[in-house]
């Protein structure tokens, strides 16, 4: 598991949460630091992003040790 800062360290975030590496790659590929801050401050789930929602649906049927290359989304 990776440790992920919902509010990036560069923006003052200190809290971390455990995230699977493939999920972390998807977050990094689809959100800028500013977008992550806006989502965190508003309490908006990252799955409100259509690309991330499709990814979550797709990966939910994979085994826990599954890993695949992640496309750059931005």
N, C-alpha and C positions, 0 to 999 in steps of 0.2 A: 504494500500500500504506500502511496505517496501522501505527504502532508501538503495540504492546499490551504492557502490564505484566501477566504472569500473576499476580503478587502485586501488587495495586494500590499505587501510590505512597503513598496515604494509610495503608497498612499496612506501609510500609518497603520495598516492592519497588523494585528498581533495574533489573533485567534487563528487556529488551524483546525482542519477537519481531515479525516482519513478519506482518500479518494483512490480508486483503482487507477493504475497508470494510463490505461486506454481512455478512461473518462477524463483524466487530467489533460491528456493531449487534445481531446476534443474541446474542452473548455478553453485551453490556450489558443487553439486554432480559430475559435469563433468569437472571442471577446477581447476587447482591449482592457487595459487597467481601468480606464474611466467607465467603461460599460459595466465592469464587475462592481465598481463602487456604487453606481446607480442602482443596480439590481439589489445589492446588499442593503443599501439605505432604504430602498422602497419595500424590501421584503418580497420582491418579485422572484419567483423561481426561474432558474436558468432554462428550464424546459419550456418557458414561454417563447423561446427562440425556436422557430420551426425546424431548423437544421439539428439542433440539439435534441428536440423532441423525437425526431425521426431516428436519430442515433440511439437514444435510450430504448425506443421500441425495438430496434434491430438487435442491440447488444443484450437485451433482457433474456433472450433465449440461448445465449452462449454460456459455456462453462466458465467458472470463476477464474481459471488461469488463462483464458482466451486473450490473445493479443494480436493486433493487426495494425498496419500502417494507417495513419490518420491523414485525411486530406486537409490542406490549408483552406479554411473557410472565409477568411477576411478578404 
